[in-house]
């Protein structure tokens, strides 16, 4: 399942974070980071997914 989340993190970072933590702080933060730039959103999504 982590492989799917990691792939989603590259395609659409907020979706990967959503599948990991739901509608929490990290989800909304990831949307903000993705809107500021695609790369910060990916880095944050990977951090959230891999830190568990």
PyMOL Python script that loads the backbone (N, CA, C, O; Angstrom):
from pymol import cmd

cmd.read_pdbstr("""\
ATOM      1  N   UNK A   1       0.821  -1.201   0.000  1.00  0.00           N
ATOM      2  CA  UNK A   1       0.000   0.000   0.000  1.00  0.00           C
ATOM      3  C   UNK A   1       0.861   1.259   0.000  1.00  0.00           C
ATOM      4  O   UNK A   1       0.458   2.281  -0.556  1.00  0.00           O
ATOM      5  N   UNK A   2       2.038   1.200   0.614  1.00  0.00           N
ATOM      6  CA  UNK A   2       2.912   2.372   0.608  1.00  0.00           C
ATOM      7  C   UNK A   2       3.367   2.730  -0.798  1.00  0.00           C
ATOM      8  O   UNK A   2       3.561   3.907  -1.103  1.00  0.00           O
ATOM      9  N   UNK A   3       3.537   1.748  -1.647  1.00  0.00           N
ATOM     10  CA  UNK A   3       3.961   2.016  -3.024  1.00  0.00           C
ATOM     11  C   UNK A   3       2.916   2.870  -3.734  1.00  0.00           C
ATOM     12  O   UNK A   3       3.266   3.797  -4.463  1.00  0.00           O
ATOM     13  N   UNK A   4       1.650   2.569  -3.529  1.00  0.00           N
ATOM     14  CA  UNK A   4       0.570   3.346  -4.148  1.00  0.00           C
ATOM     15  C   UNK A   4       0.579   4.768  -3.619  1.00  0.00           C
ATOM     16  O   UNK A   4       0.429   5.715  -4.390  1.00  0.00           O
ATOM     17  N   UNK A   5       0.753   4.931  -2.316  1.00  0.00           N
ATOM     18  CA  UNK A   5       0.795   6.276  -1.729  1.00  0.00           C
ATOM     19  C   UNK A   5       1.985   7.068  -2.248  1.00  0.00           C
ATOM     20  O   UNK A   5       1.866   8.263  -2.516  1.00  0.00           O
ATOM     21  N   UNK A   6       3.125   6.417  -2.391  1.00  0.00           N
ATOM     22  CA  UNK A   6       4.316   7.102  -2.899  1.00  0.00           C
ATOM     23  C   UNK A   6       4.111   7.527  -4.347  1.00  0.00           C
ATOM     24  O   UNK A   6       4.489   8.636  -4.725  1.00  0.00           O
ATOM     25  N   UNK A   7       3.522   6.666  -5.153  1.00  0.00           N
ATOM     26  CA  UNK A   7       3.223   7.038  -6.541  1.00  0.00           C
ATOM     27  C   UNK A   7       2.236   8.199  -6.594  1.00  0.00           C
ATOM     28  O   UNK A   7       2.394   9.112  -7.405  1.00  0.00           O
ATOM     29  N   UNK A   8       1.230   8.171  -5.742  1.00  0.00           N
ATOM     30  CA  UNK A   8       0.274   9.277  -5.685  1.00  0.00           C
ATOM     31  C   UNK A   8       0.948  10.568  -5.236  1.00  0.00           C
ATOM     32  O   UNK A   8       0.568  11.654  -5.673  1.00  0.00           O
ATOM     33  N   UNK A   9       1.948  10.453  -4.366  1.00  0.00           N
ATOM     34  CA  UNK A   9       2.665  11.640  -3.893  1.00  0.00           C
ATOM     35  C   UNK A   9       3.376  12.345  -5.042  1.00  0.00           C
ATOM     36  O   UNK A   9       3.516  13.568  -5.023  1.00  0.00           O
ATOM     37  N   UNK A  10       3.823  11.594  -6.037  1.00  0.00           N
ATOM     38  CA  UNK A  10       4.478  12.213  -7.187  1.00  0.00           C
ATOM     39  C   UNK A  10       3.469  12.789  -8.172  1.00  0.00           C
ATOM     40  O   UNK A  10       3.740  13.808  -8.808  1.00  0.00           O
ATOM     41  N   UNK A  11       2.322  12.156  -8.306  1.00  0.00           N
ATOM     42  CA  UNK A  11       1.318  12.608  -9.268  1.00  0.00           C
ATOM     43  C   UNK A  11       0.470  13.736  -8.683  1.00  0.00           C
ATOM     44  O   UNK A  11       0.323  14.793  -9.297  1.00  0.00           O
ATOM     45  N   UNK A  12      -0.082  13.508  -7.501  1.00  0.00           N
ATOM     46  CA  UNK A  12      -0.944  14.478  -6.834  1.00  0.00           C
ATOM     47  C   UNK A  12      -0.667  14.399  -5.329  1.00  0.00           C
ATOM     48  O   UNK A  12      -1.314  13.627  -4.621  1.00  0.00           O
ATOM     49  N   UNK A  13       0.288  15.189  -4.840  1.00  0.00           N
ATOM     50  CA  UNK A  13       0.747  15.063  -3.455  1.00  0.00           C
ATOM     51  C   UNK A  13      -0.353  15.083  -2.384  1.00  0.00           C
ATOM     52  O   UNK A  13      -0.294  14.269  -1.463  1.00  0.00           O
ATOM     53  N   UNK A  14      -1.354  15.973  -2.460  1.00  0.00           N
ATOM     54  CA  UNK A  14      -2.371  15.950  -1.399  1.00  0.00           C
ATOM     55  C   UNK A  14      -3.147  14.635  -1.318  1.00  0.00           C
ATOM     56  O   UNK A  14      -3.590  14.246  -0.237  1.00  0.00           O
ATOM     57  N   UNK A  15      -3.314  13.959  -2.429  1.00  0.00           N
ATOM     58  CA  UNK A  15      -4.039  12.688  -2.412  1.00  0.00           C
ATOM     59  C   UNK A  15      -3.253  11.614  -1.664  1.00  0.00           C
ATOM     60  O   UNK A  15      -3.832  10.824  -0.917  1.00  0.00           O
ATOM     61  N   UNK A  16      -1.950  11.583  -1.861  1.00  0.00           N
ATOM     62  CA  UNK A  16      -1.116  10.641  -1.118  1.00  0.00           C
ATOM     63  C   UNK A  16      -1.155  10.898   0.379  1.00  0.00           C
ATOM     64  O   UNK A  16      -1.200   9.962   1.177  1.00  0.00           O
ATOM     65  N   UNK A  17      -1.139  12.179   0.758  1.00  0.00           N
ATOM     66  CA  UNK A  17      -1.218  12.540   2.180  1.00  0.00           C
ATOM     67  C   UNK A  17      -2.595  12.198   2.731  1.00  0.00           C
ATOM     68  O   UNK A  17      -2.707  11.716   3.858  1.00  0.00           O
ATOM     69  N   UNK A  18      -3.637  12.440   1.956  1.00  0.00           N
ATOM     70  CA  UNK A  18      -4.991  12.125   2.408  1.00  0.00           C
ATOM     71  C   UNK A  18      -5.136  10.644   2.728  1.00  0.00           C
ATOM     72  O   UNK A  18      -5.722  10.286   3.749  1.00  0.00           O
ATOM     73  N   UNK A  19      -4.612   9.784   1.868  1.00  0.00           N
ATOM     74  CA  UNK A  19      -4.711   8.343   2.120  1.00  0.00           C
ATOM     75  C   UNK A  19      -3.910   7.919   3.341  1.00  0.00           C
ATOM     76  O   UNK A  19      -4.189   6.877   3.934  1.00  0.00           O
ATOM     77  N   UNK A  20      -2.918   8.714   3.723  1.00  0.00           N
ATOM     78  CA  UNK A  20      -2.101   8.381   4.891  1.00  0.00           C
ATOM     79  C   UNK A  20      -2.726   8.897   6.189  1.00  0.00           C
ATOM     80  O   UNK A  20      -2.814   8.155   7.167  1.00  0.00           O
ATOM     81  N   UNK A  21      -3.164  10.173   6.207  1.00  0.00           N
ATOM     82  CA  UNK A  21      -3.604  10.795   7.466  1.00  0.00           C
ATOM     83  C   UNK A  21      -5.037  11.308   7.452  1.00  0.00           C
ATOM     84  O   UNK A  21      -5.544  11.700   8.503  1.00  0.00           O
ATOM     85  N   UNK A  22      -5.704  11.322   6.314  1.00  0.00           N
ATOM     86  CA  UNK A  22      -7.066  11.845   6.260  1.00  0.00           C
ATOM     87  C   UNK A  22      -7.070  13.366   6.188  1.00  0.00           C
ATOM     88  O   UNK A  22      -6.082  13.986   5.792  1.00  0.00           O
ATOM     89  N   UNK A  23      -8.201  13.959   6.580  1.00  0.00           N
ATOM     90  CA  UNK A  23      -8.350  15.413   6.520  1.00  0.00           C
ATOM     91  C   UNK A  23      -7.764  16.054   7.766  1.00  0.00           C
ATOM     92  O   UNK A  23      -8.497  16.650   8.555  1.00  0.00           O
ATOM     93  N   UNK A  24      -6.485  15.946   7.953  1.00  0.00           N
ATOM     94  CA  UNK A  24      -5.824  16.525   9.113  1.00  0.00           C
ATOM     95  C   UNK A  24      -4.995  17.736   8.726  1.00  0.00           C
ATOM     96  O   UNK A  24      -5.079  18.241   7.607  1.00  0.00           O
ATOM     97  N   UNK A  25      -4.201  18.182   9.669  1.00  0.00           N
ATOM     98  CA  UNK A  25      -3.335  19.340   9.457  1.00  0.00           C
ATOM     99  C   UNK A  25      -2.375  19.109   8.295  1.00  0.00           C
ATOM    100  O   UNK A  25      -2.168  20.007   7.479  1.00  0.00           O
ATOM    101  N   UNK A  26      -1.792  17.930   8.211  1.00  0.00           N
ATOM    102  CA  UNK A  26      -0.819  17.660   7.153  1.00  0.00           C
ATOM    103  C   UNK A  26      -1.456  17.690   5.768  1.00  0.00           C
ATOM    104  O   UNK A  26      -0.803  18.070   4.796  1.00  0.00           O
ATOM    105  N   UNK A  27      -2.716  17.297   5.668  1.00  0.00           N
ATOM    106  CA  UNK A  27      -3.409  17.354   4.379  1.00  0.00           C
ATOM    107  C   UNK A  27      -3.536  18.795   3.902  1.00  0.00           C
ATOM    108  O   UNK A  27      -3.201  19.106   2.759  1.00  0.00           O
ATOM    109  N   UNK A  28      -4.016  19.669   4.772  1.00  0.00           N
ATOM    110  CA  UNK A  28      -4.208  21.070   4.394  1.00  0.00           C
ATOM    111  C   UNK A  28      -2.874  21.766   4.168  1.00  0.00           C
ATOM    112  O   UNK A  28      -2.753  22.599   3.270  1.00  0.00           O
ATOM    113  N   UNK A  29      -1.883  21.436   4.969  1.00  0.00           N
ATOM    114  CA  UNK A  29      -0.548  21.994   4.771  1.00  0.00           C
ATOM    115  C   UNK A  29       0.016  21.553   3.425  1.00  0.00           C
ATOM    116  O   UNK A  29       0.670  22.336   2.736  1.00  0.00           O
ATOM    117  N   UNK A  30      -0.234  20.319   3.056  1.00  0.00           N
ATOM    118  CA  UNK A  30       0.259  19.825   1.779  1.00  0.00           C
ATOM    119  C   UNK A  30      -0.431  20.512   0.609  1.00  0.00           C
ATOM    120  O   UNK A  30       0.206  20.781  -0.409  1.00  0.00           O
ATOM    121  N   UNK A  31      -1.702  20.797   0.736  1.00  0.00           N
ATOM    122  CA  UNK A  31      -2.394  21.547  -0.323  1.00  0.00           C
ATOM    123  C   UNK A  31      -1.757  22.921  -0.484  1.00  0.00           C
ATOM    124  O   UNK A  31      -1.518  23.369  -1.605  1.00  0.00           O
ATOM    125  N   UNK A  32      -1.484  23.586   0.622  1.00  0.00           N
ATOM    126  CA  UNK A  32      -0.844  24.903   0.572  1.00  0.00           C
ATOM    127  C   UNK A  32       0.542  24.818  -0.071  1.00  0.00           C
ATOM    128  O   UNK A  32       0.887  25.633  -0.927  1.00  0.00           O
ATOM    129  N   UNK A  33       1.326  23.834   0.342  1.00  0.00           N
ATOM    130  CA  UNK A  33       2.666  23.675  -0.232  1.00  0.00           C
ATOM    131  C   UNK A  33       2.609  23.329  -1.715  1.00  0.00           C
ATOM    132  O   UNK A  33       3.446  23.791  -2.490  1.00  0.00           O
ATOM    133  N   UNK A  34       1.642  22.531  -2.113  1.00  0.00           N
ATOM    134  CA  UNK A  34       1.503  22.171  -3.526  1.00  0.00           C
ATOM    135  C   UNK A  34       1.093  23.386  -4.355  1.00  0.00           C
ATOM    136  O   UNK A  34       1.539  23.540  -5.492  1.00  0.00           O
ATOM    137  N   UNK A  35       0.256  24.240  -3.799  1.00  0.00           N
ATOM    138  CA  UNK A  35      -0.131  25.457  -4.514  1.00  0.00           C
ATOM    139  C   UNK A  35       1.038  26.426  -4.644  1.00  0.00           C
ATOM    140  O   UNK A  35       1.141  27.152  -5.633  1.00  0.00           O
ATOM    141  N   UNK A  36       1.920  26.436  -3.642  1.00  0.00           N
ATOM    142  CA  UNK A  36       3.111  27.298  -3.700  1.00  0.00           C
ATOM    143  C   UNK A  36       4.141  26.763  -4.686  1.00  0.00           C
ATOM    144  O   UNK A  36       4.909  27.530  -5.267  1.00  0.00           O
ATOM    145  N   UNK A  37       4.156  25.497  -4.865  1.00  0.00           N
ATOM    146  CA  UNK A  37       5.099  24.866  -5.791  1.00  0.00           C
ATOM    147  C   UNK A  37       4.937  23.365  -5.709  1.00  0.00           C
ATOM    148  O   UNK A  37       4.721  22.812  -4.630  1.00  0.00           O
ATOM    149  N   UNK A  38       5.041  22.716  -6.834  1.00  0.00           N
ATOM    150  CA  UNK A  38       4.796  21.278  -6.885  1.00  0.00           C
ATOM    151  C   UNK A  38       5.836  20.512  -6.079  1.00  0.00           C
ATOM    152  O   UNK A  38       5.494  19.549  -5.393  1.00  0.00           O
ATOM    153  N   UNK A  39       7.098  20.922  -6.150  1.00  0.00           N
ATOM    154  CA  UNK A  39       8.172  20.204  -5.461  1.00  0.00           C
ATOM    155  C   UNK A  39       8.030  20.230  -3.936  1.00  0.00           C
ATOM    156  O   UNK A  39       8.205  19.186  -3.309  1.00  0.00           O
ATOM    157  N   UNK A  40       7.722  21.375  -3.308  1.00  0.00           N
ATOM    158  CA  UNK A  40       7.517  21.335  -1.849  1.00  0.00           C
ATOM    159  C   UNK A  40       6.379  20.407  -1.436  1.00  0.00           C
ATOM    160  O   UNK A  40       6.449  19.767  -0.387  1.00  0.00           O
ATOM    161  N   UNK A  41       5.345  20.332  -2.245  1.00  0.00           N
ATOM    162  CA  UNK A  41       4.238  19.420  -1.957  1.00  0.00           C
ATOM    163  C   UNK A  41       4.667  17.965  -2.013  1.00  0.00           C
ATOM    164  O   UNK A  41       4.238  17.155  -1.192  1.00  0.00           O
ATOM    165  N   UNK A  42       5.509  17.632  -2.975  1.00  0.00           N
ATOM    166  CA  UNK A  42       6.006  16.258  -3.095  1.00  0.00           C
ATOM    167  C   UNK A  42       6.896  15.900  -1.917  1.00  0.00           C
ATOM    168  O   UNK A  42       6.759  14.825  -1.334  1.00  0.00           O
ATOM    169  N   UNK A  43       7.809  16.801  -1.566  1.00  0.00           N
ATOM    170  CA  UNK A  43       8.724  16.537  -0.451  1.00  0.00           C
ATOM    171  C   UNK A  43       7.939  16.326   0.839  1.00  0.00           C
ATOM    172  O   UNK A  43       8.222  15.396   1.594  1.00  0.00           O
ATOM    173  N   UNK A  44       6.965  17.178   1.090  1.00  0.00           N
ATOM    174  CA  UNK A  44       6.156  17.044   2.304  1.00  0.00           C
ATOM    175  C   UNK A  44       5.349  15.749   2.275  1.00  0.00           C
ATOM    176  O   UNK A  44       5.258  15.053   3.286  1.00  0.00           O
ATOM    177  N   UNK A  45       4.768  15.423   1.135  1.00  0.00           N
ATOM    178  CA  UNK A  45       3.980  14.186   1.027  1.00  0.00           C
ATOM    179  C   UNK A  45       4.847  12.962   1.287  1.00  0.00           C
ATOM    180  O   UNK A  45       4.437  12.052   2.007  1.00  0.00           O
ATOM    181  N   UNK A  46       6.030  12.934   0.712  1.00  0.00           N
ATOM    182  CA  UNK A  46       6.926  11.801   0.947  1.00  0.00           C
ATOM    183  C   UNK A  46       7.332  11.724   2.411  1.00  0.00           C
ATOM    184  O   UNK A  46       7.419  10.633   2.975  1.00  0.00           O
ATOM    185  N   UNK A  47       7.578  12.866   3.026  1.00  0.00           N
ATOM    186  CA  UNK A  47       7.939  12.888   4.447  1.00  0.00           C
ATOM    187  C   UNK A  47       6.803  12.316   5.301  1.00  0.00           C
ATOM    188  O   UNK A  47       7.049  11.509   6.198  1.00  0.00           O
ATOM    189  N   UNK A  48       5.572  12.726   5.029  1.00  0.00           N
ATOM    190  CA  UNK A  48       4.423  12.234   5.796  1.00  0.00           C
ATOM    191  C   UNK A  48       4.241  10.729   5.589  1.00  0.00           C
ATOM    192  O   UNK A  48       3.984   9.998   6.546  1.00  0.00           O
ATOM    193  N   UNK A  49       4.371  10.271   4.363  1.00  0.00           N
ATOM    194  CA  UNK A  49       4.149   8.855   4.063  1.00  0.00           C
ATOM    195  C   UNK A  49       5.256   7.978   4.646  1.00  0.00           C
ATOM    196  O   UNK A  49       4.977   6.903   5.178  1.00  0.00           O
ATOM    197  N   UNK A  50       6.490   8.420   4.551  1.00  0.00           N
ATOM    198  CA  UNK A  50       7.615   7.579   4.960  1.00  0.00           C
ATOM    199  C   UNK A  50       7.962   7.672   6.441  1.00  0.00           C
ATOM    200  O   UNK A  50       8.710   6.832   6.941  1.00  0.00           O
ATOM    201  N   UNK A  51       7.442   8.666   7.157  1.00  0.00           N
ATOM    202  CA  UNK A  51       7.815   8.820   8.569  1.00  0.00           C
ATOM    203  C   UNK A  51       7.115   7.823   9.484  1.00  0.00           C
ATOM    204  O   UNK A  51       7.543   7.634  10.622  1.00  0.00           O
ATOM    205  N   UNK A  52       6.053   7.185   9.015  1.00  0.00           N
ATOM    206  CA  UNK A  52       5.312   6.265   9.880  1.00  0.00           C
ATOM    207  C   UNK A  52       6.167   5.087  10.211  1.00  0.00           C
ATOM    208  O   UNK A  52       5.730   4.190  10.932  1.00  0.00           O
TER     209      UNK A  52
END
""", "prot")
cmd.dss("prot")
cmd.show_as("cartoon", "prot")
cmd.util.cbc("prot")
cmd.orient("prot")
